[in-house]
Amino acid sequence: MKLAMWSGPRNLSTAMMYAFAARGDCAAWDEPFYAPYLAATGADHPMAAEIIAAHESDPARVAAACAGPVPEGRAHWYMKHMPHHMLPGFPLDWASGCVNVHLIRHPARVIASYAEKRGEMTLEDIGFAQQLRLWRALPGPVVDSADIRRDPASALAAICAEVGLDFTESMLHWPAGPRPFDGVWAAHWYNAVHRSTGFAGAEGPLPEVPPERQALLQAALPLYEAMRAEALQFA
C-alpha cells in the first residue's frame, strides 16, 4: 500500500511519519515535493539552498518516483506530503495510486507553532486553502491532530481501519533522535520530534493569536472548520 498523508506545516505530520515508520513494514518519504516547490517559487524558507542541493528538485522525476515501486522491499510506503507544495502544473496523477489521508490542525495552533520557526507567514504558507482543494480532488479520511494527541492509540487504530492496515502498538513509540529518511530541513524544523519517543499528551487551550495575525487566523478558520466537520470520530 502507498499512503499519502497530506497536511500543512506544524500539523503533527513528522510524528505521524515516525509512527508509521515504527511499524517496521513501512518505508517513509519526507515531503518529496519540498525541493521542487522551493526551486519553482524561490520562496525564502530556512535552508532553501541546502534543500534544493540535497533533494531532487524536478517535479516530474519526483512524481515518477511516487508512482514507482515501494522502496526497501517494504510492504507499505508512507509519504508525507504538503498540499501547498503541489504548485499548478506539478504532476498529481500518481496520487490516484495512493490511499490519501488528510491531517488537519486548528489554525491558531499552526500559526503559533510556525511563528517559532519562521516569523513571516501568509495563508499560502500554512496551506489551509490548498488542503481543502486537494481533499476535494483526492477525497479520503480526515483526522485532526488534536484527536491524535488526545488518544493516540484510538486515533491510529481508526486511521489504520479506514485505510485497511492492521494497527500495531509499535506505532505509539519510537527511539529519540533523527531518522535516515528525514529531509535535510530537519535540522531547523524537527528539534521537538527528535527529542520525543512518542506522541505528546493532549493539547491545552488554544494559544492566543496576536493582533497582527488575526486576519490570517480568520481567513484560515473556515477552511479548517470545513474539513473538521468531516474528521474521523472515535471513542
GUKEFI-288690 format. One record per residue: residue in one letter; x, y, z of N, C-alpha, C in turn. Coordinates in nm, 4 decimals, decimal comma. Layout:
! GUKEFI-288690
SITE;a;X;Y;Z;X;Y;Z;X;Y;Z
...
//
This chain:
! GUKEFI-288690
SITE;m;0,0827;-0,1193;0,0000;0,0000;0,0000;0,0000;0,0867;0,1251;0,0000
SITE;k;0,0466;0,2225;-0,0802;0,1061;0,3557;-0,0748;0,0070;0,4483;-0,0046
SITE;l;0,0529;0,5116;0,1013;-0,0322;0,6007;0,1781;0,0247;0,7416;0,1684
SITE;a;-0,0525;0,8328;0,1103;-0,0137;0,9732;0,1020;-0,0848;1,0489;0,2137
SITE;m;-0,0082;1,0989;0,3085;-0,0645;1,1759;0,4197;-0,0412;1,3238;0,3907
SITE;w;-0,1508;1,3953;0,3715;-0,1449;1,5358;0,3331;-0,1717;1,6245;0,4543
SITE;s;-0,0867;1,7250;0,4731;-0,1118;1,8210;0,5804;-0,0350;1,9487;0,5527
SITE;g;-0,0787;2,0565;0,6181;0,0016;2,1769;0,6202;0,1161;2,1607;0,7180
SITE;p;0,2018;2,2631;0,7295;0,3128;2,2561;0,8242;0,2649;2,2640;0,9680
SITE;r;0,3440;2,2075;1,0592;0,3189;2,2136;1,2034;0,1868;2,1469;1,2392
SITE;n;0,1611;2,0319;1,1767;0,0345;1,9592;1,1935;0,0529;1,8223;1,2575
SITE;l;0,1616;1,7985;1,3264;0,1936;1,6677;1,3823;0,2384;1,5705;1,2731
SITE;s;0,2723;1,6240;1,1579;0,2986;1,5383;1,0422;0,4264;1,4571;1,0570
SITE;t;0,5289;1,5129;1,1208;0,6534;1,4376;1,1354;0,6368;1,3249;1,2364
SITE;a;0,5683;1,3525;1,3459;0,5411;1,2454;1,4424;0,4609;1,1324;1,3783
SITE;m;0,3660;1,1662;1,2926;0,2890;1,0625;1,2235;0,3775;0,9812;1,1305
SITE;m;0,4699;1,0469;1,0626;0,5633;0,9739;0,9776;0,6484;0,8784;1,0613
SITE;y;0,6960;0,9243;1,1757;0,7745;0,8375;1,2634;0,6908;0,7202;1,3136
SITE;a;0,5628;0,7456;1,3427;0,4755;0,6395;1,3927;0,4580;0,5294;1,2890
SITE;f;0,4326;0,5664;1,1648;0,4142;0,4645;1,0616;0,5454;0,3939;1,0303
SITE;a;0,6572;0,4676;1,0314;0,7857;0,4031;1,0089;0,8176;0,3030;1,1196
SITE;a;0,7699;0,3303;1,2409;0,7965;0,2410;1,3544;0,7265;0,1064;1,3407
SITE;r;0,6326;0,0934;1,2473;0,5662;-0,0352;1,2246;0,6671;-0,1428;1,1827
SITE;g;0,7678;-0,1008;1,1077;0,8661;-0,1966;1,0565;0,8367;-0,2458;0,9160
SITE;d;0,7099;-0,2306;0,8706;0,6752;-0,2759;0,7355;0,6515;-0,1590;0,6415
SITE;c;0,6866;-0,0368;0,6858;0,6533;0,0850;0,6143;0,7802;0,1628;0,5803
SITE;a;0,8087;0,1849;0,4525;0,9078;0,2840;0,4131;0,8471;0,4228;0,4329
SITE;a;0,9313;0,5242;0,4441;0,8822;0,6602;0,4659;0,9562;0,7564;0,3736
SITE;w;0,8825;0,8569;0,3253;0,9406;0,9614;0,2410;0,8922;1,0949;0,2931
SITE;d;0,9863;1,1833;0,3206;0,9613;1,3100;0,3875;0,9486;1,4243;0,2864
SITE;e;0,8275;1,4700;0,2624;0,7983;1,5883;0,1792;0,8740;1,5878;0,0461
SITE;p;0,8466;1,4924;-0,0390;0,9238;1,4800;-0,1629;0,9132;1,5989;-0,2574
SITE;f;0,8056;1,6778;-0,2473;0,7904;1,7915;-0,3378;0,8385;1,9232;-0,2771
SITE;y;0,9059;1,9184;-0,1620;0,9534;2,0416;-0,0998;1,0608;2,1085;-0,1864
SITE;a;1,1603;2,0332;-0,2287;1,2656;2,0915;-0,3123;1,2103;2,1438;-0,4451
SITE;p;1,1229;2,0692;-0,5166;1,0638;2,1267;-0,6368;0,9860;2,2554;-0,6107
SITE;y;0,9142;2,2600;-0,4996;0,8394;2,3810;-0,4628;0,9334;2,4995;-0,4435
SITE;l;1,0416;2,4782;-0,3689;1,1361;2,5869;-0,3445;1,2060;2,6298;-0,4735
SITE;a;1,2443;2,5325;-0,5558;1,3122;2,5653;-0,6806;1,2215;2,6457;-0,7744
SITE;a;1,0931;2,6130;-0,7756;0,9995;2,6803;-0,8658;0,9581;2,8183;-0,8161
SITE;t;0,9474;2,8337;-0,6848;0,8957;2,9592;-0,6293;1,0036;3,0554;-0,5838
SITE;g;1,1207;3,0041;-0,5509;1,2221;3,0897;-0,4908;1,1839;3,1384;-0,3530
SITE;a;1,0917;3,0679;-0,2859;1,0441;3,1096;-0,1543;1,1598;3,1159;-0,0552
SITE;d;1,1556;3,2167;0,0301;1,2621;3,2404;0,1267;1,2372;3,1566;0,2513
SITE;h;1,2659;3,0280;0,2413;1,2484;2,9361;0,3528;1,3829;2,9079;0,4181
SITE;p;1,3838;2,8743;0,5466;1,5092;2,8333;0,6104;1,5738;2,7171;0,5351
SITE;m;1,7033;2,7263;0,5110;1,7817;2,6204;0,4474;1,7404;2,5934;0,3032
SITE;a;1,6793;2,6892;0,2349;1,6287;2,6644;0,0995;1,7382;2,6150;0,0056
SITE;a;1,8536;2,6788;0,0066;1,9603;2,6372;-0,0846;2,0072;2,4955;-0,0547
SITE;e;2,0192;2,4625;0,0738;2,0613;2,3276;0,1122;1,9574;2,2237;0,0702
SITE;i;1,8311;2,2567;0,0830;1,7241;2,1631;0,0460;1,7291;2,1335;-0,1029
SITE;i;1,7417;2,2384;-0,1839;1,7446;2,2200;-0,3293;1,8689;2,1406;-0,3700
SITE;a;1,9804;2,1658;-0,3022;2,1040;2,0941;-0,3360;2,0980;1,9469;-0,2972
SITE;a;2,0287;1,9151;-0,1887;2,0319;1,7790;-0,1348;1,9214;1,6889;-0,1888
SITE;h;1,8145;1,7462;-0,2438;1,6978;1,6672;-0,2829;1,6626;1,6919;-0,4292
SITE;e;1,5962;1,5961;-0,4888;1,5515;1,6083;-0,6275;1,4556;1,7275;-0,6404
SITE;s;1,4836;1,8174;-0,7354;1,4012;1,9368;-0,7495;1,3167;1,9381;-0,8763
SITE;d;1,3222;1,8323;-0,9549;1,2396;1,8213;-1,0755;1,1081;1,7535;-1,0365
SITE;p;0,9942;1,8248;-1,0447;0,8686;1,7643;-1,0001;0,8288;1,6416;-1,0802
SITE;a;0,8655;1,6362;-1,2082;0,8306;1,5195;-1,2893;0,9057;1,3952;-1,2398
SITE;r;1,0310;1,4112;-1,2032;1,1075;1,2973;-1,1522;1,0554;1,2536;-1,0154
SITE;v;1,0187;1,3501;-0,9313;0,9618;1,3137;-0,8019;0,8307;1,2386;-0,8210
SITE;a;0,7463;1,2881;-0,9104;0,6178;1,2226;-0,9357;0,6382;1,0809;-0,9879
SITE;a;0,7356;1,0632;-1,0759;0,7632;0,9290;-1,1286;0,8071;0,8353;-1,0165
SITE;a;0,8861;0,8864;-0,9223;0,9270;0,8029;-0,8092;0,8082;0,7690;-0,7205
SITE;c;0,7176;0,8648;-0,7003;0,5968;0,8383;-0,6209;0,5120;0,7288;-0,6850
SITE;a;0,5123;0,7242;-0,8160;0,4342;0,6234;-0,8883;0,5069;0,4913;-0,9001
SITE;g;0,6342;0,4875;-0,8617;0,7155;0,3692;-0,8783;0,6984;0,2687;-0,7658
SITE;p;0,7871;0,1711;-0,7614;0,7749;0,0635;-0,6620;0,8033;0,1130;-0,5204
SITE;v;0,7454;0,0462;-0,4239;0,7720;0,0747;-0,2831;0,9182;0,0415;-0,2547
SITE;p;0,9937;0,1316;-0,1938;1,1362;0,1054;-0,1727;1,1650;0,0093;-0,0580
SITE;e;1,2871;-0,0363;-0,0536;1,3417;-0,1141;0,0581;1,2735;-0,2494;0,0762
SITE;g;1,1977;-0,2943;-0,0243;1,1286;-0,4214;-0,0124;1,0190;-0,4228;0,0917
SITE;r;0,9722;-0,3051;0,1323;0,8677;-0,2979;0,2345;0,7305;-0,3235;0,1725
SITE;a;0,6364;-0,3608;0,2586;0,5005;-0,3861;0,2117;0,4251;-0,2566;0,1855
SITE;h;0,4606;-0,1507;0,2587;0,3851;-0,0256;0,2516;0,4801;0,0927;0,2411
SITE;w;0,4241;0,2059;0,1975;0,5029;0,3273;0,1779;0,4237;0,4453;0,2300
SITE;y;0,4765;0,5098;0,3331;0,4151;0,6290;0,3916;0,4844;0,7521;0,3333
SITE;m;0,4076;0,8320;0,2610;0,4601;0,9546;0,2022;0,3997;1,0744;0,2752
SITE;k;0,4859;1,1570;0,3301;0,4428;1,2802;0,3977;0,4431;1,3932;0,2950
SITE;h;0,3242;1,4421;0,2619;0,3100;1,5454;0,1589;0,2438;1,6700;0,2158
SITE;m;0,2725;1,7834;0,1536;0,2077;1,9090;0,1904;0,1362;1,9658;0,0679
SITE;p;0,0064;1,9949;0,0812;-0,0694;2,0435;-0,0349;-0,0112;2,1693;-0,0980
SITE;h;0,0440;2,2601;-0,0169;0,0936;2,3846;-0,0754;0,2214;2,3642;-0,1562
SITE;h;0,2835;2,2467;-0,1461;0,3979;2,2157;-0,2314;0,3548;2,1794;-0,3731
SITE;m;0,2277;2,1446;-0,3908;0,1813;2,0976;-0,5216;0,1359;2,2172;-0,6053
SITE;l;0,2326;2,2810;-0,6680;0,2058;2,4004;-0,7476;0,1301;2,3643;-0,8756
SITE;p;0,0574;2,4603;-0,9337;-0,0072;2,4342;-1,0630;0,0940;2,3828;-1,1649
SITE;g;0,0574;2,2760;-1,2317;0,1467;2,2151;-1,3294;0,2304;2,1017;-1,2753
SITE;f;0,2417;2,0888;-1,1425;0,3126;1,9744;-1,0859;0,2269;1,8489;-1,1065
SITE;p;0,2863;1,7377;-1,1480;0,2067;1,6160;-1,1703;0,1392;1,5694;-1,0413
SITE;l;0,0144;1,5275;-1,0536;-0,0596;1,4761;-0,9390;-0,1266;1,3430;-0,9708
SITE;d;-0,1109;1,2941;-1,0941;-0,1785;1,1698;-1,1312;-0,1289;1,0509;-1,0499
SITE;w;-0,0050;1,0566;-1,0012;0,0493;0,9484;-0,9187;-0,0351;0,9234;-0,7938
SITE;a;-0,1024;1,0287;-0,7425;-0,1773;1,0167;-0,6176;-0,2994;0,9262;-0,6316
SITE;s;-0,3441;0,9010;-0,7544;-0,4569;0,8092;-0,7725;-0,4185;0,6665;-0,7365
SITE;g;-0,2889;0,6383;-0,7303;-0,2428;0,5065;-0,6889;-0,2156;0,4961;-0,5404
SITE;c;-0,2538;0,5995;-0,4652;-0,2308;0,6026;-0,3209;-0,3627;0,6038;-0,2461
SITE;v;-0,3595;0,5605;-0,1208;-0,4662;0,5912;-0,0266;-0,4328;0,7283;0,0309
SITE;n;-0,5221;0,8239;0,0120;-0,4968;0,9610;0,0544;-0,5667;0,9889;0,1868
SITE;v;-0,4894;1,0384;0,2833;-0,5395;1,0732;0,4157;-0,5021;1,2185;0,4420
SITE;h;-0,5879;1,2894;0,5132;-0,5716;1,4336;0,5293;-0,5665;1,4685;0,6780
SITE;l;-0,4528;1,5237;0,7186;-0,4250;1,5574;0,8582;-0,4427;1,7077;0,8768
SITE;i;-0,5235;1,7476;0,9760;-0,5530;1,8886;0,9972;-0,5178;1,9292;1,1401
SITE;r;-0,5103;2,0607;1,1608;-0,4843;2,1152;1,2944;-0,5449;2,2543;1,3025
SITE;h;-0,5952;2,2920;1,4182;-0,6563;2,4232;1,4345;-0,5559;2,5316;1,3942
SITE;p;-0,5989;2,6303;1,3155;-0,5042;2,7307;1,2665;-0,4379;2,8136;1,3758
SITE;a;-0,5031;2,8329;1,4896;-0,4370;2,9068;1,5980;-0,3112;2,8331;1,6424
SITE;r;-0,3183;2,7010;1,6490;-0,2005;2,6231;1,6882;-0,0952;2,6233;1,5775
SITE;v;-0,1393;2,6130;1,4526;-0,0448;2,6154;1,3412;0,0296;2,7486;1,3375
SITE;i;-0,0439;2,8583;1,3496;0,0180;2,9908;1,3432;0,1201;3,0076;1,4557
SITE;a;0,0831;2,9682;1,5772;0,1747;2,9825;1,6909;0,3000;2,8985;1,6713
SITE;s;0,2854;2,7746;1,6244;0,3994;2,6855;1,6070;0,4879;2,7307;1,4913
SITE;y;0,4251;2,7709;1,3808;0,5010;2,8145;1,2632;0,5832;2,9386;1,2955
SITE;a;0,5246;3,0298;1,3741;0,5928;3,1548;1,4077;0,7209;3,1307;1,4857
SITE;e;0,7289;3,0202;1,5589;0,8503;2,9892;1,6343;0,9671;2,9538;1,5436
SITE;k;0,9358;2,9100;1,4208;1,0404;2,8635;1,3301;1,0623;2,9571;1,2113
SITE;r;0,9576;3,0327;1,1754;0,9673;3,1256;1,0614;0,8716;3,2406;1,0889
SITE;g;0,9262;3,3577;1,1150;0,8451;3,4681;1,1641;0,7390;3,5171;1,0673
SITE;e;0,7695;3,5190;0,9377;0,6737;3,5672;0,8384;0,5924;3,4504;0,7844
SITE;m;0,4633;3,4744;0,7641;0,3787;3,3705;0,7057;0,2582;3,4332;0,6381
SITE;t;0,2093;3,3643;0,5356;0,0865;3,4015;0,4667;-0,0089;3,2822;0,4702
SITE;l;-0,1299;3,3024;0,4256;-0,2253;3,1913;0,4187;-0,1718;3,0808;0,3278
SITE;e;-0,1024;3,1195;0,2217;-0,0459;3,0196;0,1311;0,0616;2,9364;0,2013
SITE;d;0,1381;2,9985;0,2902;0,2448;2,9267;0,3598;0,1918;2,8165;0,4505
SITE;i;0,0759;2,8380;0,5118;0,0256;2,7393;0,6079;-0,0752;2,6429;0,5460
SITE;g;-0,1109;2,6642;0,4194;-0,1679;2,5579;0,3383;-0,3150;2,5223;0,3549
SITE;f;-0,3937;2,6010;0,4285;-0,5324;2,5587;0,4526;-0,6166;2,5588;0,3251
SITE;a;-0,6037;2,6610;0,2439;-0,6836;2,6659;0,1210;-0,6429;2,5552;0,0255
SITE;q;-0,5132;2,5332;0,0110;-0,4659;2,4271;-0,0787;-0,5102;2,2901;-0,0288
SITE;q;-0,5131;2,2703;0,1028;-0,5521;2,1398;0,1546;-0,6994;2,1120;0,1285
SITE;l;-0,7837;2,2120;0,1471;-0,9259;2,1909;0,1212;-0,9495;2,1573;-0,0251
SITE;r;-0,8822;2,2284;-0,1148;-0,8967;2,1988;-0,2581;-0,8472;2,0584;-0,2892
SITE;l;-0,7341;2,0202;-0,2318;-0,6784;1,8897;-0,2609;-0,7653;1,7783;-0,2035
SITE;w;-0,8207;1,7994;-0,0844;-0,9097;1,6988;-0,0260;-1,0321;1,6765;-0,1147
SITE;r;-1,0823;1,7822;-0,1734;-1,1964;1,7674;-0,2646;-1,1578;1,6928;-0,3915
SITE;a;-1,0335;1,7095;-0,4358;-0,9860;1,6386;-0,5550;-0,9448;1,4957;-0,5244
SITE;l;-0,8909;1,4733;-0,4043;-0,8427;1,3416;-0,3627;-0,9078;1,3059;-0,2295
SITE;p;-1,0361;1,2742;-0,2306;-1,1048;1,2509;-0,1030;-1,0467;1,1314;-0,0287
SITE;g;-1,0525;1,1427;0,1014;-1,0040;1,0365;0,1881;-1,0292;1,0744;0,3314
SITE;p;-0,9960;0,9869;0,4253;-1,0211;1,0150;0,5665;-0,9522;1,1437;0,6111
SITE;v;-1,0216;1,2168;0,6977;-0,9678;1,3378;0,7600;-0,9472;1,3073;0,9075
SITE;v;-0,8319;1,3463;0,9608;-0,8052;1,3246;1,1032;-0,7456;1,4526;1,1604
SITE;d;-0,7941;1,4920;1,2777;-0,7479;1,6138;1,3433;-0,6340;1,5777;1,4386
SITE;s;-0,5246;1,6529;1,4317;-0,4095;1,6227;1,5169;-0,4443;1,6318;1,6650
SITE;a;-0,5411;1,7170;1,7013;-0,5815;1,7259;1,8418;-0,6407;1,5943;1,8896
SITE;d;-0,7128;1,5250;1,8022;-0,7697;1,3954;1,8391;-0,6609;1,2894;1,8546
SITE;i;-0,5569;1,2993;1,7719;-0,4451;1,2059;1,7864;-0,3742;1,2290;1,9189
SITE;r;-0,3480;1,3545;1,9495;-0,2802;1,3858;2,0763;-0,3645;1,3422;2,1964
SITE;r;-0,4947;1,3535;2,1842;-0,5845;1,3183;2,2954;-0,5843;1,1689;2,3220
SITE;d;-0,5792;1,0878;2,2162;-0,5881;0,9424;2,2319;-0,5158;0,8760;2,1152
SITE;p;-0,3820;0,8717;2,1202;-0,3069;0,8207;2,0050;-0,3449;0,6791;1,9633
SITE;a;-0,3648;0,5892;2,0582;-0,3947;0,4505;2,0226;-0,5258;0,4410;1,9463
SITE;s;-0,6297;0,5066;1,9975;-0,7594;0,5011;1,9293;-0,7542;0,5696;1,7934
SITE;a;-0,6838;0,6825;1,7862;-0,6751;0,7549;1,6594;-0,6028;0,6733;1,5540
SITE;l;-0,4890;0,6171;1,5892;-0,4132;0,5404;1,4916;-0,4860;0,4119;1,4533
SITE;a;-0,5547;0,3516;1,5487;-0,6348;0,2334;1,5152;-0,7452;0,2701;1,4169
SITE;a;-0,8081;0,3869;1,4364;-0,9147;0,4307;1,3455;-0,8595;0,4590;1,2064
SITE;i;-0,7443;0,5237;1,2001;-0,6832;0,5516;1,0697;-0,6482;0,4209;0,9992
SITE;c;-0,5855;0,3295;1,0709;-0,5492;0,2005;1,0107;-0,6727;0,1267;0,9602
SITE;a;-0,7804;0,1288;1,0377;-0,9043;0,0630;0,9939;-0,9581;0,1260;0,8660
SITE;e;-0,9502;0,2585;0,8568;-1,0004;0,3284;0,7382;-0,9211;0,2936;0,6130
SITE;v;-0,7901;0,2755;0,6278;-0,7064;0,2539;0,5097;-0,6771;0,1063;0,4844
SITE;g;-0,7185;0,0186;0,5751;-0,7020;-0,1242;0,5525;-0,5713;-0,1815;0,6021
SITE;l;-0,5143;-0,1215;0,7075;-0,3947;-0,1750;0,7713;-0,4298;-0,2284;0,9093
SITE;d;-0,3529;-0,3254;0,9555;-0,3649;-0,3690;1,0947;-0,2928;-0,2687;1,1840
SITE;f;-0,3592;-0,2265;1,2893;-0,2933;-0,1401;1,3866;-0,1945;-0,2221;1,4682
SITE;t;-0,0806;-0,1624;1,4998;0,0170;-0,2276;1,5855;0,0644;-0,1298;1,6917
SITE;e;0,0839;-0,1791;1,8122;0,1267;-0,0955;1,9245;0,2619;-0,0298;1,8984
SITE;s;0,3409;-0,0861;1,8091;0,4720;-0,0276;1,7796;0,4610;0,1129;1,7223
SITE;m;0,3443;0,1501;1,6709;0,3250;0,2833;1,6129;0,3235;0,3931;1,7194
SITE;l;0,3111;0,3563;1,8439;0,2957;0,4553;1,9510;0,4288;0,5013;2,0093
SITE;h;0,5396;0,4369;1,9722;0,6687;0,4695;2,0327;0,7788;0,4585;1,9280
SITE;w;0,8812;0,5412;1,9442;0,9972;0,5357;1,8574;1,1183;0,5866;1,9356
SITE;p;1,2395;0,5505;1,8947;1,3585;0,5998;1,9652;1,3774;0,7495;1,9405
SITE;a;1,4317;0,8190;2,0379;1,4645;0,9602;2,0194;1,5723;0,9751;1,9125
SITE;g;1,5732;1,0922;1,8495;1,6775;1,1219;1,7526;1,6257;1,1287;1,6101
SITE;p;1,7108;1,1699;1,5178;1,6714;1,1816;1,3773;1,6549;1,0463;1,3108
SITE;r;1,5979;1,0494;1,1909;1,5768;0,9293;1,1115;1,6490;0,9428;0,9780
SITE;p;1,6904;0,8317;0,9180;1,7612;0,8411;0,7901;1,6746;0,8971;0,6776
SITE;f;1,5440;0,8905;0,6921;1,4550;0,9417;0,5877;1,4159;1,0882;0,6100
SITE;d;1,4633;1,1519;0,7178;1,4363;1,2937;0,7371;1,4918;1,3747;0,6205
SITE;g;1,4173;1,4777;0,5801;1,4747;1,5754;0,4882;1,5827;1,6564;0,5576
SITE;v;1,6702;1,7203;0,4799;1,7779;1,7969;0,5415;1,7241;1,9127;0,6258
SITE;w;1,6010;1,9556;0,5979;1,5382;2,0632;0,6748;1,5100;2,0230;0,8199
SITE;a;1,5262;1,8953;0,8514;1,5023;1,8501;0,9886;1,5866;1,9275;1,0889
SITE;a;1,7063;1,9695;1,0473;1,7944;2,0421;1,1384;1,7296;2,1701;1,1897
SITE;h;1,6397;2,2284;1,1101;1,5716;2,3523;1,1519;1,4366;2,3262;1,2155
SITE;w;1,3610;2,2297;1,1612;1,2200;2,2159;1,1962;1,1900;2,1063;1,2983
SITE;y;1,2758;2,0055;1,3150;1,2358;1,8831;1,3841;1,2931;1,8672;1,5254
SITE;n;1,3375;1,9768;1,5852;1,4007;1,9661;1,7168;1,3130;1,8931;1,8174
SITE;a;1,1862;1,9317;1,8244;1,0979;1,8737;1,9261;1,0720;1,7261;1,9002
SITE;v;1,0455;1,6892;1,7749;1,0145;1,5487;1,7479;1,1388;1,4621;1,7656
SITE;h;1,2564;1,5179;1,7444;1,3788;1,4413;1,7680;1,4005;1,4139;1,9164
SITE;r;1,3434;1,4965;2,0017;1,3520;1,4707;2,1458;1,2449;1,3735;2,1930
SITE;s;1,1464;1,3484;2,1114;1,0309;1,2687;2,1513;1,0585;1,1204;2,1381
SITE;t;0,9792;1,0415;2,2105;0,9791;0,8959;2,1948;0,8366;0,8452;2,1749
SITE;g;0,7456;0,9350;2,1441;0,6061;0,9011;2,1225;0,5258;1,0303;2,1136
SITE;f;0,3964;1,0148;2,1025;0,3102;1,1323;2,0919;0,3008;1,2041;2,2259
SITE;a;0,3043;1,3374;2,2211;0,2843;1,4161;2,3423;0,1389;1,4040;2,3869
SITE;g;0,1118;1,4469;2,5092;-0,0231;1,4366;2,5633;-0,1203;1,5338;2,4984
SITE;a;-0,2421;1,5305;2,5481;-0,3479;1,6156;2,4935;-0,3070;1,7621;2,5006
SITE;e;-0,3477;1,8378;2,3991;-0,3145;1,9796;2,3935;-0,4025;2,0598;2,4895
SITE;g;-0,3490;2,1685;2,5383;-0,4223;2,2570;2,6277;-0,5088;2,3558;2,5510
SITE;p;-0,5461;2,4666;2,6149;-0,6279;2,5674;2,5470;-0,5579;2,6217;2,4225
SITE;l;-0,6379;2,6740;2,3318;-0,5799;2,7328;2,2112;-0,4891;2,8495;2,2476
SITE;p;-0,3766;2,8637;2,1789;-0,2892;2,9779;2,2058;-0,3543;3,1078;2,1605
SITE;e;-0,3145;3,2155;2,2228;-0,3642;3,3474;2,1837;-0,2886;3,3935;2,0598
SITE;v;-0,3627;3,4307;1,9575;-0,3025;3,4782;1,8329;-0,2914;3,6306;1,8406
SITE;p;-0,1728;3,6866;1,8163;-0,1549;3,8308;1,8311;-0,2363;3,9093;1,7283
SITE;p;-0,2630;4,0352;1,7563;-0,3473;4,1166;1,6672;-0,2994;4,1178;1,5226
SITE;e;-0,1688;4,1209;1,5026;-0,1175;4,1294;1,3657;-0,1400;4,0018;1,2854
SITE;r;-0,1817;3,8924;1,3517;-0,2082;3,7683;1,2785;-0,3556;3,7277;1,2873
SITE;q;-0,4396;3,8152;1,3391;-0,5821;3,7834;1,3484;-0,6471;3,7679;1,2115
SITE;a;-0,6074;3,8498;1,1153;-0,6659;3,8377;0,9808;-0,6302;3,7027;0,9192
SITE;l;-0,5077;3,6567;0,9428;-0,4661;3,5251;0,8936;-0,5482;3,4154;0,9597
SITE;l;-0,5672;3,4255;1,0900;-0,6482;3,3271;1,1619;-0,7905;3,3224;1,1069
SITE;q;-0,8508;3,4386;1,0882;-0,9891;3,4429;1,0420;-1,0035;3,3918;0,8986
SITE;a;-0,8992;3,4075;0,8180;-0,9030;3,3523;0,6823;-0,8907;3,2010;0,6828
SITE;a;-0,8085;3,1490;0,7748;-0,7840;3,0041;0,7781;-0,8950;2,9278;0,8484
SITE;l;-0,9617;2,9914;0,9446;-1,0551;2,9198;1,0306;-1,1688;2,8517;0,9549
SITE;p;-1,2394;2,9174;0,8627;-1,3481;2,8459;0,7932;-1,2990;2,7314;0,7056
SITE;l;-1,1775;2,7409;0,6551;-1,1201;2,6328;0,5747;-1,0938;2,5109;0,6633
SITE;y;-1,0383;2,5364;0,7801;-1,0180;2,4282;0,8771;-1,1512;2,3675;0,9195
SITE;e;-1,2492;2,4515;0,9510;-1,3777;2,4022;1,0018;-1,4499;2,3176;0,8980
SITE;a;-1,4328;2,3498;0,7700;-1,4958;2,2688;0,6643;-1,4426;2,1271;0,6653
SITE;m;-1,3136;2,1108;0,6917;-1,2561;1,9767;0,6996;-1,2791;1,9131;0,8355
SITE;r;-1,2762;1,9924;0,9389;-1,3012;1,9390;1,0750;-1,4375;1,8711;1,0809
SITE;a;-1,5348;1,9228;1,0092;-1,6684;1,8636;1,0087;-1,6681;1,7228;0,9524
SITE;e;-1,5636;1,6867;0,8781;-1,5540;1,5540;0,8161;-1,4559;1,4628;0,8880
SITE;a;-1,3988;1,5080;0,9985;-1,2925;1,4327;1,0647;-1,3449;1,3018;1,1244
SITE;l;-1,2565;1,2020;1,1277;-1,2893;1,0734;1,1891;-1,3322;1,0925;1,3329
SITE;q;-1,4332;1,0185;1,3726;-1,4808;1,0196;1,5097;-1,4512;0,8827;1,5714
SITE;f;-1,3986;0,8822;1,6911;-1,3684;0,7570;1,7592;-1,3753;0,7802;1,9087
SITE;a;-1,3884;0,6721;1,9817;-1,4039;0,6830;2,1270;-1,2773;0,7350;2,1910
//
